[in-house]
Amino acid sequence: MDDALPFALPDMGEEETQEVVACLRSGWLTTGPRTKRFEEDMVAALGGEVHALAVCSATAGLHLALEALGVGPGDEVLVPTYTFTATAEVVRYVGAHPVFVDCDESTLNMDPTEAEAKVTPRTKALLPVHVGGLPCDMGRIFDLASRRGLRVVEDAAHAYTSLWHGCPVGALDSDASVLSFYATKTIATGEGGMLLTRNDDIARRARVMRLHGISRDAFDRYTSPQAPWFYEVVAPGFKYNMMDLVAAIGIHQLRKAPAFRERREQIALRYDDMFRDLPLTLPAHVRDGGDRHSWHLYIVRLTSDAPRSRDEFIQGLQGRGIGTSVHYIPLHLHPYWRDTYALRSGDFPRAQRAYEGAVSLPIYSRMTDQDVERVGRAVRELLS
């Protein structure tokens, strides 16, 4: 269909193009001056009190964070079932076991009460996800972690520009948090992520492990007047560094992020107005005046009295040229997690119900008012 409206589109301009061209012409394509600048700009955007390590993906950042915390074989990490598989797979990377937790009925975020019920002597950490960009109940998560001696790593893949009690997600008091810059995210570099931490030891370890366990990054070595060829391997690390070609895009996306978020919120509020009387459960909004939603996703859930099934609704939108997605197929339904950990649908009733009705509608800063109205008309036609 020529006039198809995609589910998501990155919002790129001439600034990103020119920065990438300048990077190509500079001859420095891998981790170098632009990656360093992107990290410094992120630190400034978050208030200047965190370490920022640019990586090739949010998955890589989560892995580095768990490794730096010493999570390993025999340990357990509490993760939501209502998330993408990367949240749990990084726990397996370090040889530990994910323990799956149901979601809150309204927010779709990890339920702290159920999380506490699943703590055992082997539990080492909590890995909450800010689903769609709505901040988790971090007060209860931090309280649980403090009382039970647990570490906290936030999967903040959806949550750049979100706030919790006035503080940017990424600069909270967790051990680490990780952003994603995948093509659909609130700022996009195609691939890429950022590990953020206030902890000097975590930052030091992750910086070494990010690039083969080498004691000095290539940019540091080759800009040093003393023995630029010399390095030492101090640990069996990974290949998780970000390229300057990617950071070149991120530098300008970061500057535009406030405008992107404002536009996403405008779309979310317009959707709320158009859908309020339909057989839908609309996305939860922030509850505290100091909180802020990034609106990475706008997830509606068809109620039991809807005139169509969820799958028929998606097909109806597709037939009208409107892209959608489903966030998420809970992890307990996927063969690997289901069979490895003997999981059943009945173990996670809230996540199961949410999934069975969930549809993510287009919400991105390049959408025009006409695009938004088009989605609204199509949804009303199908559900009125």
C-alpha positions as CSV (number, residue, x, y, z in Angstrom):
1,M,0.0,0.0,0.0
2,D,1.5,3.3,-1.1
3,D,0.2,5.3,1.8
4,A,1.0,2.8,4.5
5,L,1.7,4.2,7.9
6,P,4.5,2.2,9.6
7,F,4.4,1.2,13.2
8,A,7.6,3.2,13.9
9,L,10.1,5.5,12.0
10,P,13.3,7.1,13.3
11,D,13.3,10.9,13.2
12,M,16.5,11.9,11.4
13,G,17.6,15.3,9.9
14,E,20.4,16.9,8.1
15,E,22.5,17.2,11.3
16,E,22.8,13.4,11.6
17,T,23.7,13.1,7.9
18,Q,26.4,15.7,8.0
19,E,27.9,14.3,11.3
20,V,28.1,10.8,9.7
21,V,29.7,12.2,6.6
22,A,32.2,14.1,8.7
23,C,32.9,10.9,10.6
24,L,33.6,9.0,7.3
25,R,35.9,11.7,6.1
26,S,37.8,11.8,9.4
27,G,39.0,8.3,8.9
28,W,38.1,7.4,12.5
29,L,35.1,5.0,12.2
30,T,35.3,2.8,15.4
31,T,35.2,3.9,19.0
32,G,36.8,7.3,19.1
33,P,36.2,11.1,19.6
34,R,32.5,11.0,18.7
35,T,31.7,8.1,21.0
36,K,33.5,10.0,23.8
37,R,31.5,13.1,23.0
38,F,28.2,11.2,23.0
39,E,29.0,9.8,26.4
40,E,29.9,13.2,27.8
41,D,26.8,14.7,26.3
42,M,24.7,12.0,27.9
43,V,26.3,12.6,31.3
44,A,25.5,16.3,31.0
45,A,21.9,15.5,30.0
46,L,21.4,13.3,33.1
47,G,22.9,15.9,35.5
48,G,26.6,15.1,35.5
49,E,26.7,12.5,38.3
50,V,26.9,9.3,36.4
51,H,29.4,7.3,34.3
52,A,28.2,6.7,30.7
53,L,29.6,3.8,28.6
54,A,28.4,3.6,25.0
55,V,27.9,0.0,23.8
56,C,26.8,-1.8,20.7
57,S,23.3,-2.6,22.2
58,A,21.3,-2.4,25.3
59,T,21.7,-6.2,25.6
60,A,25.4,-5.8,25.8
61,G,25.0,-3.1,28.5
62,L,22.8,-5.4,30.6
63,H,25.4,-8.2,30.3
64,L,28.2,-5.9,31.3
65,A,26.3,-4.6,34.3
66,L,25.5,-8.1,35.6
67,E,29.1,-9.3,35.0
68,A,30.5,-6.2,36.8
69,L,28.2,-7.0,39.8
70,G,29.6,-10.5,40.0
71,V,26.3,-12.2,39.2
72,G,27.2,-15.8,38.2
73,P,26.5,-19.5,38.3
74,G,24.1,-20.5,41.0
75,D,22.7,-17.0,41.4
76,E,19.1,-16.0,40.7
77,V,17.9,-12.7,39.2
78,L,14.3,-11.5,39.3
79,V,13.0,-10.5,35.9
80,P,9.5,-9.7,34.5
81,T,7.8,-12.1,32.2
82,Y,6.3,-9.2,30.4
83,T,9.3,-8.1,28.5
84,F,11.6,-8.8,25.5
85,T,13.8,-11.9,25.8
86,A,17.0,-9.8,26.1
87,T,16.1,-9.0,29.7
88,A,16.3,-12.6,30.7
89,E,18.9,-13.9,28.3
90,V,21.6,-11.7,29.8
91,V,21.1,-13.6,33.1
92,R,21.9,-16.8,31.2
93,Y,25.0,-15.2,29.7
94,V,26.6,-15.0,33.1
95,G,25.4,-18.5,34.1
96,A,22.7,-17.4,36.5
97,H,19.0,-18.2,36.4
98,P,16.1,-15.8,35.7
99,V,13.2,-16.1,38.1
100,F,10.1,-14.7,36.3
101,V,7.7,-12.3,38.0
102,D,4.2,-11.3,36.9
103,C,3.3,-7.7,36.0
104,D,1.1,-5.1,37.6
105,E,-2.4,-5.1,36.1
106,S,-2.4,-1.4,35.3
107,T,1.2,-0.4,34.5
108,L,2.5,-3.7,33.0
109,N,5.7,-3.2,35.0
110,M,7.1,-5.8,37.4
111,D,4.9,-6.3,40.5
112,P,7.2,-5.6,43.5
113,T,4.9,-7.7,45.9
114,E,5.2,-10.8,43.8
115,A,9.0,-10.1,43.3
116,E,9.5,-10.2,47.0
117,A,7.6,-13.5,47.3
118,K,10.1,-15.0,44.9
119,V,13.2,-14.0,46.7
120,T,15.4,-16.9,47.9
121,P,18.8,-17.1,49.5
122,R,20.2,-17.4,45.9
123,T,18.6,-14.2,44.7
124,K,21.3,-11.7,43.7
125,A,19.6,-9.0,41.8
126,L,16.4,-7.4,40.5
127,L,16.1,-6.4,36.8
128,P,13.0,-4.3,36.4
129,V,11.8,-2.9,33.0
130,H,10.1,0.4,32.5
131,V,7.6,-0.9,30.0
132,G,6.8,1.6,27.2
133,G,8.6,4.3,29.1
134,L,6.4,4.4,32.2
135,P,8.7,4.4,35.2
136,C,8.5,1.4,37.5
137,D,7.5,1.8,41.2
138,M,11.2,2.4,42.0
139,G,10.5,3.3,45.6
140,R,9.1,-0.2,46.4
141,I,11.9,-1.8,44.3
142,F,14.6,0.1,46.1
143,D,13.0,-0.7,49.5
144,L,12.9,-4.4,48.6
145,A,16.5,-4.4,47.4
146,S,17.6,-2.7,50.6
147,R,15.8,-5.0,52.9
148,R,16.8,-8.2,51.1
149,G,20.4,-7.2,50.2
150,L,19.8,-7.2,46.4
151,R,21.4,-5.3,43.5
152,V,19.2,-3.4,41.1
153,V,19.9,-3.1,37.3
154,E,17.2,-1.2,35.4
155,D,16.4,-2.3,31.9
156,A,15.7,1.3,30.7
157,A,15.6,0.4,27.0
158,H,12.2,2.3,26.6
159,A,12.8,5.0,29.1
160,Y,15.2,7.7,28.0
161,T,13.5,11.1,28.9
162,S,11.4,9.4,31.6
163,L,11.6,10.8,35.1
164,W,11.0,9.2,38.5
165,H,10.3,11.6,41.3
166,G,12.0,14.4,39.3
167,C,15.1,12.4,38.6
168,P,16.0,11.2,35.1
169,V,15.8,7.4,34.6
170,G,19.4,6.6,34.1
171,A,20.5,8.6,37.0
172,L,18.6,6.9,39.8
173,D,20.2,5.2,42.8
174,S,20.2,1.7,41.2
175,D,23.5,-0.1,40.6
176,A,23.2,0.5,36.9
177,S,20.7,1.2,34.2
178,V,20.8,0.6,30.5
179,L,19.3,2.6,27.6
180,S,18.6,1.4,24.1
181,F,19.1,3.4,20.9
182,Y,17.5,0.7,18.6
183,A,15.8,2.1,15.5
184,T,12.4,2.3,17.1
185,K,13.4,3.9,20.5
186,T,12.9,7.4,21.8
187,I,16.3,8.3,20.3
188,A,17.6,6.1,17.6
189,T,21.1,5.3,16.2
190,G,20.0,2.1,14.4
191,E,21.8,-0.1,17.0
192,G,23.4,0.9,20.2
193,G,23.0,1.4,23.9
194,M,24.4,3.1,27.0
195,L,25.3,1.7,30.4
196,L,24.9,4.3,33.1
197,T,26.0,3.9,36.7
198,R,27.0,6.0,39.7
199,N,29.3,3.2,40.9
200,D,33.0,3.8,40.1
201,D,33.8,0.1,40.4
202,I,31.0,-1.0,38.0
203,A,32.1,1.6,35.5
204,R,35.7,0.6,35.7
205,R,35.0,-3.1,35.3
206,A,32.5,-2.5,32.4
207,R,34.9,-0.2,30.6
208,V,37.5,-2.9,30.5
209,M,35.1,-5.7,29.7
210,R,33.5,-3.7,26.9
211,L,36.5,-4.2,24.6
212,H,38.2,-7.6,25.0
213,G,39.3,-7.0,28.6
214,I,42.0,-4.6,27.3
215,S,43.3,-2.0,29.8
216,R,43.1,0.9,27.3
217,D,40.6,1.8,24.6
218,A,42.0,2.2,21.1
219,F,41.3,5.9,21.0
220,D,43.1,6.4,24.3
221,R,46.1,4.5,23.0
222,Y,46.4,6.1,19.7
223,T,46.0,9.6,21.0
224,S,48.7,9.0,23.6
225,P,52.2,10.2,22.9
226,Q,53.7,7.4,24.9
227,A,53.8,3.8,23.5
228,P,50.4,3.9,21.6
229,W,50.9,0.3,20.6
230,F,51.1,-1.0,24.1
231,Y,48.1,-2.6,25.9
232,E,47.4,-5.3,28.4
233,V,44.6,-7.9,28.5
234,V,43.5,-8.0,32.1
235,A,40.3,-10.1,31.7
236,P,38.5,-12.2,29.1
237,G,36.3,-9.4,27.8
238,F,33.7,-8.9,25.1
239,K,33.4,-6.9,21.8
240,Y,30.7,-4.5,23.0
241,N,32.1,-1.1,22.0
242,M,30.1,1.5,20.1
243,M,31.4,2.8,16.7
244,D,31.9,6.5,16.1
245,L,29.6,6.1,13.0
246,V,26.8,5.2,15.4
247,A,27.7,7.8,18.0
248,A,27.7,10.5,15.3
249,I,23.9,10.0,14.9
250,G,23.4,9.8,18.7
251,I,25.0,13.2,19.4
252,H,22.3,14.9,17.4
253,Q,19.4,12.6,18.5
254,L,20.3,13.4,22.1
255,R,19.9,17.1,21.5
256,K,16.5,16.6,19.9
257,A,15.2,14.2,22.6
258,P,13.1,16.8,24.5
259,A,11.2,17.7,21.4
260,F,10.8,14.1,20.4
261,R,9.3,13.3,23.8
262,E,7.0,16.3,23.8
263,R,5.6,15.2,20.4
264,R,5.1,11.6,21.6
265,E,3.2,12.9,24.6
266,Q,0.9,15.0,22.4
267,I,0.1,11.9,20.3
268,A,-0.6,9.9,23.5
269,L,-3.0,12.5,24.9
270,R,-4.8,12.8,21.5
271,Y,-5.2,9.0,21.4
272,D,-6.6,9.1,25.0
273,D,-9.2,11.6,23.9
274,M,-10.2,9.6,20.8
275,F,-10.3,6.2,22.5
276,R,-11.8,6.9,25.9
277,D,-15.3,5.6,25.1
278,L,-14.1,2.5,23.3
279,P,-13.8,-1.1,24.7
280,L,-10.1,-0.6,25.4
281,T,-7.9,-0.4,28.5
282,L,-5.7,2.6,27.7
283,P,-2.1,2.9,28.9
284,A,-1.4,3.9,32.4
285,H,-0.1,7.4,33.0
286,V,2.4,8.5,35.7
287,R,1.0,8.7,39.2
288,D,3.4,11.1,40.8
289,G,3.8,14.8,39.9
290,G,7.5,14.3,39.6
291,D,7.3,11.3,37.3
292,R,7.4,11.5,33.5
293,H,6.5,9.0,30.7
294,S,8.8,8.8,27.6
295,W,5.9,7.4,25.6
296,H,8.1,5.0,23.7
297,L,5.0,2.7,23.3
298,Y,1.3,3.3,23.3
299,I,-0.2,-0.1,24.3
300,V,-3.9,-0.5,24.3
301,R,-5.7,-3.7,25.5
302,L,-9.0,-4.8,24.0
303,T,-11.6,-5.6,26.7
304,S,-13.9,-8.6,26.8
305,D,-16.8,-6.7,25.2
306,A,-14.8,-5.6,22.1
307,P,-16.6,-6.5,18.9
308,R,-13.5,-8.1,17.4
309,S,-10.7,-10.2,18.7
310,R,-7.2,-8.8,19.2
311,D,-5.9,-10.5,16.1
312,E,-8.9,-9.4,14.0
313,F,-8.3,-5.8,15.2
314,I,-4.7,-6.0,14.1
315,Q,-5.7,-7.4,10.7
316,G,-8.3,-4.6,10.3
317,L,-5.7,-2.0,10.9
318,Q,-3.3,-3.7,8.6
319,G,-5.9,-3.7,5.9
320,R,-6.2,0.1,6.4
321,G,-2.4,0.5,5.9
322,I,-1.6,1.0,9.6
323,G,1.3,-0.8,11.2
324,T,1.0,-2.2,14.7
325,S,3.0,-4.5,17.0
326,V,2.3,-6.5,20.1
327,H,4.3,-5.8,23.3
328,Y,4.9,-8.4,24.6
329,I,4.5,-12.1,24.0
330,P,5.4,-12.9,27.7
331,L,8.6,-14.9,28.2
332,H,6.7,-17.8,29.8
333,L,5.0,-18.5,26.5
334,H,8.3,-18.9,24.5
335,P,9.5,-22.4,24.0
336,Y,13.0,-21.9,25.5
337,W,11.9,-20.2,28.7
338,R,8.7,-22.3,29.1
339,D,10.5,-25.6,28.7
340,T,13.7,-24.8,30.5
341,Y,12.0,-23.4,33.6
342,A,8.7,-25.4,33.5
343,L,6.6,-22.3,33.2
344,R,2.8,-22.3,32.7
345,S,0.3,-19.7,31.6
346,G,-1.5,-19.9,34.9
347,D,1.6,-18.9,36.7
348,F,1.4,-15.3,35.4
349,P,-2.3,-14.5,35.0
350,R,-2.0,-10.7,34.7
351,A,0.7,-10.9,32.1
352,Q,-1.3,-13.5,30.2
353,R,-4.4,-11.4,30.2
354,A,-2.5,-8.3,29.1
355,Y,-0.9,-10.1,26.2
356,E,-4.1,-11.6,25.0
357,G,-5.6,-8.1,24.4
358,A,-2.5,-6.0,23.8
359,V,-1.8,-4.0,20.6
360,S,0.8,-1.3,20.3
361,L,-0.3,1.6,18.0
362,P,2.1,3.9,16.1
363,I,3.6,6.7,18.2
364,Y,6.6,8.5,17.0
365,S,7.7,12.1,16.5
366,R,7.5,12.1,12.7
367,M,3.7,11.4,12.8
368,T,1.7,14.3,11.5
369,D,-1.6,15.4,13.0
370,Q,-3.2,13.8,10.0
371,D,-1.5,10.5,10.7
372,V,-2.7,10.5,14.3
373,E,-6.3,11.2,13.2
374,R,-6.1,8.5,10.6
375,V,-5.1,5.9,13.3
376,G,-7.9,7.3,15.5
377,R,-10.6,6.9,12.7
378,A,-9.5,3.4,11.9
379,V,-9.6,2.3,15.6
380,R,-13.0,3.8,16.0
381,E,-14.3,2.1,12.8
382,L,-13.2,-1.2,14.0
383,L,-14.3,-1.0,17.7
384,S,-17.3,1.3,17.8
